[in-house]
Amino acid sequence: RPFLPGDGKNNESAIEVMPDEESLAIDDIRTSKTHNFNFDKVFPPSSGQDLVFQEVSDFVQSALDGYHVCLFSYGQTGSGKTHTMQGSGNGAMRGIIPRAVEQVLRHATLLQGRKWDFKLSASFLEIYNEELKDLLIGKAPKTKLAIKRSKDGKSFVDGLTEMKIDTTETEIGMQQLEEIMAMAARARSVASTKMNAQSSRSHSVFMLHLRGYNEETGVEVHGALNLCDLAGSERLDRSQVGSDAKRLKETQSINKSLSCLGDVFNALAQGASHVPYRNSKLTYLLQDCLSGDGKALMFVNLSPTTESSNESLCSLRFAQRVNQVELGKATKHIQYKSR
Protein backbone atom coordinates (compact mmCIF):
# COMPACT_ATOMS: atom_id res chain seq x y z
CA ARG A 1 0.00 0.00 0.00
CA PRO A 2 1.04 3.67 -0.26
CA PHE A 3 2.18 5.69 2.72
CA LEU A 4 -0.68 7.10 4.82
CA PRO A 5 -0.83 10.20 7.06
CA GLY A 6 -0.57 8.07 10.21
CA ASP A 7 2.67 6.38 9.12
CA GLY A 8 4.91 9.08 10.59
CA LYS A 9 7.40 11.48 9.04
CA ASN A 10 9.79 8.89 7.58
CA ASN A 11 8.44 8.14 4.11
CA GLU A 12 11.37 6.01 3.01
CA SER A 13 9.92 2.67 1.91
CA ALA A 14 11.41 -0.60 3.13
CA ILE A 15 10.06 -2.33 0.01
CA GLU A 16 11.05 -1.93 -3.63
CA VAL A 17 8.81 -3.38 -6.34
CA MET A 18 10.81 -4.44 -9.40
CA PRO A 19 9.81 -3.31 -12.94
CA ASP A 20 8.63 -6.83 -13.87
CA GLU A 21 5.94 -6.51 -11.13
CA GLU A 22 6.55 -10.13 -10.18
CA SER A 23 9.39 -9.56 -7.71
CA LEU A 24 10.28 -7.27 -4.83
CA ALA A 25 13.10 -6.54 -2.40
CA ILE A 26 12.65 -5.73 1.28
CA ASP A 27 15.17 -4.33 3.76
CA ASP A 28 15.38 -6.04 7.15
CA ILE A 29 16.14 -3.24 9.61
CA ARG A 30 17.28 -5.70 12.29
CA THR A 31 20.05 -7.29 10.22
CA SER A 32 20.54 -4.62 7.50
CA LYS A 33 20.07 -7.39 4.91
CA THR A 34 17.96 -7.20 1.76
CA HIS A 35 15.65 -10.12 0.95
CA ASN A 36 14.23 -10.85 -2.50
CA PHE A 37 10.93 -12.54 -3.28
CA ASN A 38 9.07 -13.64 -6.44
CA PHE A 39 5.32 -14.07 -6.78
CA ASP A 40 2.68 -14.43 -9.49
CA LYS A 41 2.05 -10.69 -9.32
CA VAL A 42 3.32 -7.77 -7.24
CA PHE A 43 1.32 -4.52 -7.13
CA PRO A 44 3.29 -1.32 -6.46
CA PRO A 45 1.75 1.40 -4.23
CA SER A 46 0.56 3.28 -7.33
CA SER A 47 -1.76 0.43 -8.41
CA GLY A 48 -5.44 1.32 -8.20
CA GLN A 49 -8.27 -0.92 -7.02
CA ASP A 50 -9.29 -1.44 -10.67
CA LEU A 51 -5.92 -2.97 -11.57
CA VAL A 52 -6.00 -5.30 -8.59
CA PHE A 53 -9.46 -6.56 -9.52
CA GLN A 54 -8.57 -6.87 -13.20
CA GLU A 55 -5.86 -9.35 -12.21
CA VAL A 56 -8.35 -11.64 -10.42
CA SER A 57 -11.50 -11.14 -12.51
CA ASP A 58 -11.09 -14.46 -14.37
CA PHE A 59 -10.73 -16.15 -11.01
CA VAL A 60 -14.01 -14.60 -9.83
CA GLN A 61 -15.66 -15.72 -13.07
CA SER A 62 -14.94 -19.34 -12.11
CA ALA A 63 -17.69 -19.20 -9.48
CA LEU A 64 -20.26 -18.64 -12.26
CA ASP A 65 -18.87 -21.71 -14.00
CA GLY A 66 -19.67 -23.87 -10.96
CA TYR A 67 -16.40 -23.79 -8.98
CA HIS A 68 -15.87 -23.17 -5.27
CA VAL A 69 -13.53 -20.18 -5.17
CA CYS A 70 -11.77 -18.45 -2.28
CA LEU A 71 -9.75 -15.23 -2.11
CA PHE A 72 -7.84 -14.41 1.09
CA SER A 73 -6.24 -11.17 2.17
CA TYR A 74 -3.39 -11.80 4.62
CA GLY A 75 -1.11 -9.37 6.44
CA GLN A 76 -0.54 -7.32 9.55
CA THR A 77 -3.08 -4.85 10.91
CA GLY A 78 -3.00 -1.61 8.95
CA SER A 79 -1.54 -3.13 5.78
CA GLY A 80 -4.69 -2.57 3.71
CA LYS A 81 -6.51 -5.92 3.81
CA THR A 82 -9.99 -4.52 4.40
CA HIS A 83 -9.37 -1.76 1.84
CA THR A 84 -8.42 -4.41 -0.73
CA MET A 85 -11.45 -6.61 -0.01
CA GLN A 86 -14.16 -4.00 0.68
CA GLY A 87 -12.76 -0.61 -0.29
CA SER A 88 -14.91 2.48 0.17
CA GLY A 89 -17.53 4.49 -1.70
CA ASN A 90 -19.08 3.67 -5.08
CA GLY A 91 -16.28 4.73 -7.42
CA ALA A 92 -12.59 4.04 -7.98
CA MET A 93 -11.94 3.04 -4.34
CA ARG A 94 -14.34 0.08 -4.39
CA GLY A 95 -12.73 -3.18 -3.34
CA ILE A 96 -12.85 -6.81 -4.48
CA ILE A 97 -16.25 -7.66 -2.94
CA PRO A 98 -18.42 -5.03 -4.70
CA ARG A 99 -16.49 -5.40 -7.95
CA ALA A 100 -16.83 -9.19 -7.86
CA VAL A 101 -20.58 -9.07 -7.22
CA GLU A 102 -21.03 -6.50 -9.99
CA GLN A 103 -19.12 -8.70 -12.44
CA VAL A 104 -21.19 -11.76 -11.52
CA LEU A 105 -24.43 -9.80 -11.87
CA ARG A 106 -23.49 -8.44 -15.31
CA HIS A 107 -22.48 -11.88 -16.59
CA ALA A 108 -25.61 -13.47 -15.14
CA THR A 109 -27.68 -10.92 -17.07
CA LEU A 110 -25.79 -11.66 -20.30
CA LEU A 111 -26.27 -15.41 -19.83
CA GLN A 112 -30.04 -14.98 -19.68
CA GLY A 113 -29.89 -14.70 -23.47
CA ARG A 114 -28.50 -18.25 -23.52
CA LYS A 115 -31.40 -19.61 -21.45
CA TRP A 116 -29.52 -19.44 -18.12
CA ASP A 117 -31.33 -18.43 -14.95
CA PHE A 118 -29.07 -17.54 -12.00
CA LYS A 119 -30.07 -17.16 -8.37
CA LEU A 120 -27.66 -15.27 -6.10
CA SER A 121 -27.60 -14.96 -2.34
CA ALA A 122 -25.04 -13.60 0.10
CA SER A 123 -23.93 -14.47 3.62
CA PHE A 124 -21.45 -12.63 5.82
CA LEU A 125 -19.90 -14.10 8.93
CA GLU A 126 -16.95 -13.52 11.19
CA ILE A 127 -14.85 -15.97 13.17
CA TYR A 128 -14.22 -14.34 16.54
CA ASN A 129 -12.35 -16.28 19.24
CA GLU A 130 -13.11 -19.49 17.28
CA GLU A 131 -16.84 -18.78 17.36
CA LEU A 132 -18.92 -18.20 14.23
CA LYS A 133 -20.99 -15.00 14.25
CA ASP A 134 -23.65 -14.17 11.67
CA LEU A 135 -23.14 -10.53 10.64
CA LEU A 136 -26.52 -10.31 8.88
CA ILE A 137 -28.76 -10.96 11.86
CA GLY A 138 -29.96 -8.23 14.19
CA LYS A 139 -29.76 -10.16 17.44
CA ALA A 140 -27.78 -13.12 18.74
CA PRO A 141 -29.30 -16.46 17.66
CA LYS A 142 -30.56 -18.89 20.29
CA THR A 143 -28.23 -21.61 19.01
CA LYS A 144 -24.59 -21.34 17.95
CA LEU A 145 -23.73 -21.58 14.28
CA ALA A 146 -22.07 -24.85 13.34
CA ILE A 147 -20.12 -26.02 10.30
CA LYS A 148 -21.64 -29.20 8.93
CA ARG A 149 -21.16 -31.46 5.94
CA SER A 150 -23.92 -32.11 3.43
CA LYS A 151 -24.79 -35.52 1.99
CA ASP A 152 -22.44 -34.90 -0.92
CA GLY A 153 -19.61 -34.03 1.47
CA LYS A 154 -19.67 -30.23 1.06
CA SER A 155 -19.34 -27.89 4.03
CA PHE A 156 -22.03 -25.38 5.00
CA VAL A 157 -22.88 -23.30 8.05
CA ASP A 158 -26.12 -24.50 9.59
CA GLY A 159 -28.45 -21.60 10.41
CA LEU A 160 -26.45 -18.92 8.58
CA THR A 161 -28.49 -16.10 7.04
CA GLU A 162 -28.63 -15.96 3.23
CA MET A 163 -29.88 -12.72 1.70
CA LYS A 164 -31.08 -12.78 -1.89
CA ILE A 165 -29.49 -10.50 -4.49
CA ASP A 166 -31.61 -9.51 -7.48
CA THR A 167 -30.15 -10.71 -10.79
CA THR A 168 -32.67 -9.06 -13.10
CA GLU A 169 -31.12 -5.58 -12.80
CA THR A 170 -27.49 -4.98 -11.83
CA GLU A 171 -28.30 -1.63 -10.18
CA ILE A 172 -30.88 -3.17 -7.85
CA GLY A 173 -28.52 -6.02 -6.98
CA MET A 174 -25.73 -3.58 -6.11
CA GLN A 175 -28.05 -1.55 -3.87
CA GLN A 176 -28.91 -4.75 -2.02
CA LEU A 177 -25.19 -5.51 -1.65
CA GLU A 178 -24.57 -2.04 -0.15
CA GLU A 179 -27.23 -2.77 2.48
CA ILE A 180 -25.63 -6.14 3.24
CA MET A 181 -22.17 -4.59 3.60
CA ALA A 182 -23.46 -1.83 5.86
CA MET A 183 -25.28 -4.31 8.09
CA ALA A 184 -22.16 -6.48 8.37
CA ALA A 185 -19.92 -3.48 9.16
CA ARG A 186 -22.13 -2.51 12.10
CA ALA A 187 -21.85 -5.99 13.57
CA ARG A 188 -18.11 -6.60 13.00
CA SER A 189 -15.82 -6.97 16.04
CA VAL A 190 -13.26 -4.16 15.96
CA ALA A 191 -11.08 -2.56 18.61
CA SER A 192 -8.24 -0.10 18.98
CA THR A 193 -4.72 -1.52 19.08
CA LYS A 194 -1.26 0.01 18.81
CA MET A 195 -1.29 -0.97 15.12
CA ASN A 196 -4.66 0.51 14.13
CA ALA A 197 -7.37 2.65 15.71
CA GLN A 198 -10.06 0.37 14.20
CA SER A 199 -8.44 -3.05 14.10
CA SER A 200 -10.48 -6.06 12.98
CA ARG A 201 -10.34 -8.59 15.80
CA SER A 202 -11.75 -11.41 13.73
CA HIS A 203 -11.65 -13.08 10.34
CA SER A 204 -14.57 -12.04 8.15
CA VAL A 205 -15.86 -14.17 5.29
CA PHE A 206 -18.22 -12.84 2.63
CA MET A 207 -19.95 -15.71 0.82
CA LEU A 208 -21.69 -15.41 -2.53
CA HIS A 209 -23.80 -18.45 -3.35
CA LEU A 210 -24.54 -19.02 -7.06
CA ARG A 211 -27.12 -21.41 -8.48
CA GLY A 212 -27.62 -21.49 -12.23
CA TYR A 213 -30.04 -23.51 -14.36
CA ASN A 214 -30.15 -23.78 -18.14
CA GLU A 215 -33.71 -24.56 -19.21
CA GLU A 216 -32.57 -25.65 -22.68
CA THR A 217 -29.92 -28.21 -21.67
CA GLY A 218 -31.07 -29.11 -18.15
CA VAL A 219 -27.62 -28.27 -16.75
CA GLU A 220 -27.51 -26.95 -13.20
CA VAL A 221 -24.38 -25.37 -11.67
CA HIS A 222 -23.59 -24.56 -8.05
CA GLY A 223 -20.76 -22.10 -7.50
CA ALA A 224 -19.48 -20.32 -4.42
CA LEU A 225 -17.28 -17.27 -3.99
CA ASN A 226 -15.66 -16.84 -0.56
CA LEU A 227 -13.89 -13.53 0.06
CA CYS A 228 -11.90 -13.57 3.30
CA ASP A 229 -10.52 -10.59 5.17
CA LEU A 230 -8.19 -12.24 7.68
CA ALA A 231 -7.44 -10.67 11.05
CA GLY A 232 -4.04 -9.01 11.54
CA SER A 233 -1.05 -11.37 11.58
CA GLU A 234 1.25 -9.26 13.80
CA ARG A 235 2.88 -10.51 16.99
CA LEU A 236 1.53 -9.69 20.45
CA ASP A 237 4.34 -7.26 21.30
CA ARG A 238 3.66 -5.20 18.18
CA SER A 239 -0.10 -4.80 18.78
CA GLN A 240 0.54 -4.00 22.47
CA VAL A 241 -2.62 -5.52 23.90
CA GLY A 242 -0.87 -7.44 26.71
CA SER A 243 -2.46 -5.48 29.59
CA ASP A 244 -6.00 -6.07 28.32
CA ALA A 245 -7.18 -9.63 29.02
CA LYS A 246 -9.94 -9.50 26.37
CA ARG A 247 -7.62 -8.16 23.66
CA LEU A 248 -4.95 -10.67 24.68
CA LYS A 249 -7.40 -13.55 24.21
CA GLU A 250 -8.45 -12.15 20.83
CA THR A 251 -4.86 -11.88 19.61
CA GLN A 252 -3.95 -15.36 20.83
CA SER A 253 -7.02 -16.78 19.06
CA ILE A 254 -6.14 -14.92 15.84
CA ASN A 255 -2.54 -16.15 15.90
CA LYS A 256 -3.59 -19.74 16.61
CA SER A 257 -6.07 -19.65 13.72
CA LEU A 258 -3.48 -18.24 11.31
CA SER A 259 -0.99 -20.85 12.51
CA CYS A 260 -3.56 -23.57 11.70
CA LEU A 261 -3.96 -22.06 8.24
CA GLY A 262 -0.19 -22.32 7.82
CA ASP A 263 -0.27 -25.95 8.98
CA VAL A 264 -2.87 -26.75 6.31
CA PHE A 265 -0.76 -25.14 3.59
CA ASN A 266 2.35 -26.99 4.83
CA ALA A 267 0.51 -30.32 4.74
CA LEU A 268 -0.79 -29.60 1.23
CA ALA A 269 2.69 -28.62 0.03
CA GLN A 270 4.13 -31.88 1.37
CA GLY A 271 1.32 -33.99 -0.09
CA ALA A 272 0.50 -35.31 3.38
CA SER A 273 -2.12 -38.03 3.69
CA HIS A 274 -3.79 -36.08 6.51
CA VAL A 275 -4.49 -32.36 6.23
CA PRO A 276 -5.58 -30.74 9.55
CA TYR A 277 -8.61 -28.81 8.29
CA ARG A 278 -10.54 -29.40 11.51
CA ASN A 279 -7.94 -27.70 13.72
CA SER A 280 -9.60 -24.30 13.23
CA LYS A 281 -13.00 -22.96 12.23
CA LEU A 282 -11.44 -20.99 9.37
CA THR A 283 -9.78 -23.94 7.64
CA TYR A 284 -12.73 -26.26 8.27
CA LEU A 285 -15.11 -23.70 6.77
CA LEU A 286 -12.96 -23.29 3.66
CA GLN A 287 -11.98 -26.94 3.24
CA ASP A 288 -13.84 -27.25 -0.06
CA CYS A 289 -11.77 -24.44 -1.60
CA LEU A 290 -8.44 -25.67 -0.23
CA SER A 291 -8.78 -29.42 -0.70
CA GLY A 292 -8.18 -29.53 -4.45
CA ASP A 293 -11.89 -29.42 -5.21
CA GLY A 294 -11.86 -25.66 -5.67
CA LYS A 295 -9.66 -22.68 -6.43
CA ALA A 296 -7.82 -20.45 -3.96
CA LEU A 297 -5.86 -17.21 -4.29
CA MET A 298 -4.10 -15.23 -1.58
CA PHE A 299 -3.36 -11.53 -1.45
CA VAL A 300 -0.56 -10.52 0.89
CA ASN A 301 -0.90 -6.92 2.00
CA LEU A 302 2.22 -5.01 3.01
CA SER A 303 2.87 -1.76 4.85
CA PRO A 304 5.79 0.15 3.27
CA THR A 305 7.13 1.57 6.56
CA THR A 306 10.53 0.55 7.95
CA GLU A 307 8.87 0.02 11.36
CA SER A 308 6.74 -2.70 9.78
CA SER A 309 9.56 -4.37 7.82
CA ASN A 310 9.87 -7.31 10.23
CA GLU A 311 6.13 -8.04 10.07
CA SER A 312 6.21 -7.58 6.29
CA LEU A 313 9.09 -10.04 6.06
CA CYS A 314 7.10 -12.60 8.10
CA SER A 315 4.11 -12.11 5.77
CA LEU A 316 6.28 -12.55 2.67
CA ARG A 317 7.84 -15.75 4.01
CA PHE A 318 4.38 -17.12 4.73
CA ALA A 319 3.30 -16.15 1.21
CA GLN A 320 6.35 -17.85 -0.25
CA ARG A 321 5.33 -21.12 1.42
CA VAL A 322 1.73 -20.74 0.25
CA ASN A 323 2.88 -20.06 -3.31
CA GLN A 324 4.50 -23.50 -3.45
CA VAL A 325 1.21 -25.30 -2.78
CA GLU A 326 -0.43 -27.17 -5.66
CA LEU A 327 -4.13 -27.72 -4.97
CA GLY A 328 -4.67 -29.94 -8.00
CA LYS A 329 -7.30 -29.70 -10.71
CA ALA A 330 -10.46 -28.00 -9.45
CA THR A 331 -13.87 -29.63 -9.93
CA LYS A 332 -16.98 -28.00 -11.36
CA HIS A 333 -20.22 -28.61 -9.48
CA ILE A 334 -22.64 -29.54 -12.26
CA GLN A 335 -25.84 -31.56 -12.25
CA TYR A 336 -28.12 -32.56 -15.09
CA LYS A 337 -31.86 -32.34 -14.61
CA SER A 338 -34.56 -33.50 -17.00
CA ARG A 339 -36.24 -30.76 -18.92
N, C-alpha and C positions, 0 to 999 in steps of 0.2 A: 504494500500500500504506500501512498505518498506520505510525506510528513504532515502532521496535524498540529494545530495551535498548542495542544497540551503536551507535545513531545519535548518541550524545552528549547533552549537557545541553540544547542548544537545540532545543526542540520546536515552534518556530515554522515552520509549513509554507510552502514557497515556491509551493505550488500551491493554488488555490481552485477547487473544483468548483461549477459554477453549479446552481441549483435544477432547471433543465430536464434535468440529467444528460446533456446532449449537448454541453456546452461547458465550457471551463475557462480560467483565467487563470494565468500563471506569471510570477514575478518573476525577472528576469535580474540577478544580483548584480553582474555586471561593469559593466553600463551603467545600472543602476537603472531600467530600463524594464520595463513589464508587457506581455506578449504574450498574445493571445487565440487560442484554437483551437476548432474545431467538428468533431465526429466523429459517427458513427452512435450511439455510446453511450459515456458516461463513467461509470465506477464510482468513487464516493467511497471513502475508506478504511474506512468502516463496512460496506461491502457484503460479505456472506458468500460463501463458495464456491458455495452453492446458487443465489444470485442470478446469479452469473457464468455458471454452467452453464445456468440457465434461459434466459438470453438467446441461447445458441447451440444449444440442444437440437434445434430444427428443422433446423439446419444439419447436425448429426450424423446426424439421421434420413435425410438425403439419401443417405448411404452405403448404407443398406438398400434404397433405391430404385434403386440401380445407378449412382450418381455417384461420381467420384473427388473426394474432399474433402480439403482441407488446412487445418489451423489452426496458425498460427505464434504464438510468444510472443517478442517483441523488446524489448530494453532493456539497460541497463547491468547489470553484475554487482551483485547485491544488491538488485535492484528487485522481485524476487518472481516471476520467470519460472517457475522450477521448482516453486514453491509453487502457482502457477496451474495448471500442466499436470499435476503429479503429486500435490501436496498431501501429507498425512500421515495416518496412522491409518485407521480404518474408519468414522468418523462425519462430523461437520460439516466437518472440515478436508480431506476428500478433494478431489482436484483434477479437472481435465477428463478425464484418461485413465480412471480407474476409473469415473467417473460415465457417461462415454460408452459404455464397454463394458457397463456394467450396463443402460443404456437399450437398447442394441442387443440384448442377451440377452433382455430382457423382451419387446421387440417381436417378436423371432424366435419366442419361445414362443407369443405371441398369434396370430401368422400361421400356426402349425401347424394351427389350426382352419380355415384357408382353403386347406388343401392345400399350403402352402409348407414346404419343407425347407431350412434354412439351415446351411451349414458355415462356421465361423469359425476363423481362425488368426491368430496374431500374430507379428510380427518386431520386433526392436529393434536399431537400429544407431546408431553415432555416426560423425561425420565429423571426424577428428582430423588436423590438418596435411594436409588434402586426401586423406587415406586413409580408406577405409571399413573400419569395425571392427564385426564381429558381436558384440553384447553377450550373446547367448544361447548361446554356445559356450564350453566350458570351457578349451580351449587354442587357440593361434593356428593357423589353417588353413594347409595347405601352399601354397595358391595365394591370391593377393589377390582380394578381392571386386571385381567389375566391373559397372558399369551397362550393360545391353544393351537392345536394342529387340526386341520380339517381332515375329512376322509381321504382326500387325495394327497395328504401329507404337507399341505401348505400352511404357513403360520398366519394367524389373524389375532386381533385383540378383541376378546369377547366383551361386548357391552360398549364399545367405542362409538362415539357419535359419527355419523356420516352425513354431511350436508350436500344436497344436490347442487350441481352447477349447470345452468341452462346451456345447452349446446345449439340452440336454434339461432341465437344472436350473440356474437362475440362480446358486444358491449354489455349486454345484460349479464353474461357469465362473469365478466371482469368486475362488474359492480358487486356481484355476489362474493367474489374472491376477496375484494377489499373489506367487506363486512366480516368475512371469516378471519382474515389477518388481524383486523382490529380487535376482534373478540379474543383471539389467541394471545395478542400482545398484552391485553389487560390481565390475563390470567397467568402469564409467564413468571417464574420465580427468578427475580433479579435482586442484586444487593450491591452495595458499594464495597470495593476492595481497593487495595493500594494500586492495582493495575488499571482499574476502570471504575468510574463513578456509577455506572449501570452495568454491572457484570452479570452475565447469564450464569446462574448457578445450577444449570441442568442441561441435558441434551434435549433439543427439540427436534421432532420429526414431523414434517408435513407429508401427508400421504394423498396422492391422487389416484383414485380407483377408476379404471377404464374398462367398460364392457361394450364391445361392438358386435353387431349382428348384420350379416349381409343377407337380405331377403331373397336375393337371386340365387346365391350358391349354397345357402344354409350354413355358412361358416360363422362361428362365434369365437371372438378373441377376448381374452382377459389379461389386461396389462396393469402394471402398477408402477408408479413413480414415487420414490421415497427421497425426500430432500432433507438432509440432516445437518443441523447447525450444532456441532459438538461444543460442549462446555470447554472453557479454557484449560490448556494443557500445562500451565506453569506450575512450578514447584511451590510448596507451602511457604517457604521463606520469601519468595518473590511477591506473593499476593498479600502477605502479612495479615493473616486472619487468625494467628495462633492464640490470641487472647480471647477470642470469641468462640465459645464451645459449639454454637450452631454452625458458624461459618467453617470451623475446623472440620466438623463432621461432613459438611457439604464438599469441601475440598478433598478430603480423604476418599469420599464416595466417587467423586469425579475421577480422581487419579486411578482408583482401583478399576473403574469401568474402562478407562482408556487403556490401562495395562492389559485388561482382558481382550480388548480389541486387538492390541499388539500380539497377544498370544495366539489369537485366531489367525492373523496374517502370517505369523511365524510357522504355525502348523500347516497352513496351506502352501507356503513356500517350500516346506520340506516334504510335501506330499504325505503327511502323516495319516495313518489309518483312522485316528481319532482327532477330530477338531473340536475344541472346547467351546462350542456355541452357547451352551447353557450356563456358562460361568458368569454371565452378566445379562441383564434385561436387554441392553442395546444389541449385543451380538445375536441373542436368541430371536429378537424381533426381526432382525435383518438377515437371518440365516438363508432365506430363499435367494437373496441377492448375492450373497457371498459364497454360496456352496457350489457354484459352477452351473447353477440352473438359471442364473440371471446375469446382469451386467452391473459393474460397480466402477465408480470413478471418484478419486479423492482430490479435492483442492487442499493445498497447504498454504495458509495465509501467514504472511511474515510482516513484522514491524521493521522498519528500516533503521531504527535507532541503535546506537552502539550499546546502550544500556540493555537492550533486548537481545544482543547478539548471541548470548549463551542459550537463551530459550529458542531463538531462531535456529541455532545449530542443532539443538535436540529435535526440533520439528523436522528439519531437513533430513536428519539421520533416520527418523521414523519413516519419512516419506520414501527414502531410498530403499528401505526394507520392503515397504508396501509395493513399490514399483517393480519388484522382482517376482511378485506373486502372479501366477497364471491360474485364472479361475476355470479355464476350460471353455468349451463351446456352449454358449447360452441356449436355452430351450424356449421356444415359443409356446404360449398356452392357447391352443386352438382346439375347438370342438366342432363337430359337424352335426347339425340338426336337420331333420327332415323338413322340407318346405311345405 
